[in-house]
């Protein structure tokens, strides 16, 4: 299946740079949800600070937080087979 994948680098709290390949929740398709998120059941809705976003990290196959406030450069996007 093809989904819109973002690749961006941000600076973590500990000062390390991290490149993340991720799918934003607004880009989840029904097929993506049924394939990757079928066993996911949120325990509670977490309120994130301004500039933080919960995304699905394709490398770790899990939800992570992306920090748009500390992004280095610009994100790239592409339709990618996953």
C-alpha positions in Angstrom: 0.0 0.0 0.0 1.1 3.5 -0.7 1.0 6.2 2.0 2.3 9.8 2.4 5.6 9.5 4.3 7.4 12.4 5.9 11.1 12.4 6.5 12.5 15.0 8.8 15.2 15.6 11.4 14.6 17.1 14.8 16.6 17.7 17.9 15.6 15.5 20.9 15.5 16.7 24.5 19.0 15.3 25.1 20.4 17.4 22.2 20.8 14.5 19.8 19.5 14.8 16.2 17.1 12.2 15.1 15.9 11.5 11.5 12.4 10.1 11.5 10.3 8.6 8.7 6.7 8.8 9.7 3.1 8.9 8.8 0.9 11.7 10.3 -2.5 10.7 11.6 -4.2 12.9 9.1 -2.7 10.6 6.4 -3.7 7.3 7.8 -5.8 5.3 5.3 -8.2 2.5 6.2 -5.7 0.0 4.8 -2.8 1.5 6.8 -4.9 1.3 10.0 -6.0 -2.3 9.4 -2.4 -3.3 8.7 -0.4 -1.4 11.3 -2.8 -0.3 13.9 -5.2 -3.2 14.3 -4.0 -4.0 17.8 -3.6 -0.4 18.9 -6.1 0.7 21.5 -5.3 4.1 23.1 -5.4 4.1 26.9 -6.2 7.8 27.1 -5.9 10.8 24.9 -2.7 12.6 25.8 -2.5 16.3 25.3 0.8 17.3 23.8 2.5 20.7 24.1 2.4 23.1 21.1 4.6 21.9 18.3 4.6 18.2 19.4 2.7 15.7 17.3 2.0 12.0 17.8 3.0 10.2 14.6 3.6 6.6 13.4 7.3 5.9 13.1 7.8 3.6 10.2 11.3 2.5 11.3 10.3 1.4 14.8 6.7 0.5 13.7 5.3 2.4 16.7 3.9 5.7 17.8 6.5 8.4 18.6 6.4 12.1 19.2 7.8 14.4 16.5 8.9 17.9 17.7 8.2 20.4 15.0 9.7 23.2 17.2 13.2 21.8 16.9 13.0 20.5 13.3 16.3 21.0 11.3 15.7 22.1 7.7 12.4 21.2 5.9 10.6 17.9 5.9 10.4 15.9 2.7 7.3 14.0 1.7 6.8 11.2 -0.8 4.2 8.6 -1.6 5.9 5.4 -0.5 5.0 1.7 -0.6 4.9 0.3 3.0 
